[in-house]
């Protein structure tokens, strides 16, 4: 079975009981849904856009995880055509268009043109716990023509207004999964993402209207390239950088992102004070034979769960754990790192491991490693994660709201997240929904408070 489904995650949802909602009438413990609050897909929605607006909430909301669907020339507009066979090309096979990456046809998504595309949040019920026994494959087949706001910055501004959002962080879709298929050729990785970042600047800018903050993609496949690309991005006004949680493959082999060979890159990030976003993607996590490896959002295997369901969290667990163990924040104390769309259920295990290392290797850490983690790292949980637990683990000032809109596994509308945020008090809710991402959107150069 082959389904057009551009997704960046396939993890089992967590079922929770419905919660009362600020501003909604409650009868017998359940919010009364207004007739006019039905979304365009007919699904009842307490919050968007009538159930609660920014005025009723008392503060603006910034979404830390939005996505665009790349233009068809996103990887090729600024790429020397002679490099196409090593990097990215288009091919038509049996009437369908596919990307060819390094000479190999990519079937990571069934329709890399995204036209038509599945509707935003069409798997919401599945990820909430699937109490209604929804068939996700049927939802995925309900396509629509690509919307202007997925590719046009002015249309996206109008959509933010309609959604009641003050702003958003905006990340790649295909861009998060194309480094891994090209990693055998580090030079091709760098050429590809240099071209990609120039397209991003052209079509979206890096801080449009001070509301849409996009992140140039940084690969560490070549340390010198990473520094040069960082300098270019800073010169273009980038507020954020994005990379995948993975050890890069360089010309001298695979290396930890925190190897000394990358110190010039991290030192410049530390100096500039821009936020590094570690976003879910294809990190090349091995299932060690328990499942067939390789990223795919085609759902050709149906709905059978496997170890791959947890690959996203495994990748970020290893990245962030290594970052603290290798004392990256002692070397570069001004680093700020945001983990986005990687979930949060890995945190208790990661904290146990840090404390275990601290006990067994006295003196390795100058400070409590868990507190170092909490000082330098922000977590955007999956929307279906238990928000109260995440805030307990990290503190409200280190948690970010992100809807993953308009991806299929995200929320149908961003402010649907108010259902989850109801568990927080007003002050903590404001931090999660606005203050934290607002602070991270402003560079904090070294030496300045």
Buried (B, 14 or more C-beta within 10 A) or exposed (E): EEBBBBBBBBBEBBEBEEBEBBBBEEEEEBBEBBEEBBBEBEBEBBBBBBBBBBEEBEBBBBBBBBBBBBBBBBBBBBBEEEBBEBBBBBEEEEEBEBBBBBEEEBBBBBBBBBBEBBBBBBBBBBBBEBEEEBEBBEBBBEBBEBBEBBBBBEEBBEBBEEBBBBBBBBBBBBBBBBBBBBBEBBBBBBBBBBBBBBBBBEBBBBBBEEBBBBBBBBBBBBBEBBBBBBEBBBEBEBBBBBBBBBBBBBEEEEBBBBBEBBBBBBBBBBBBBBBBBBBBBBBBBEBEEEBEBEBBBBBEEEEEEEBBBBBBBBBBBBBBBBBBBBBBBEBBEBBBBBBBBBBBBBBEEBBEBBEEBBEEEEEEBEEEBBEBBBBBBBBBBBBBBBBEBBBEBBBBBBBBBBBBBBBBBBBBBBBBBBBBBBBBEEEBBBBBBBBBBBBBBEBBEBEEE
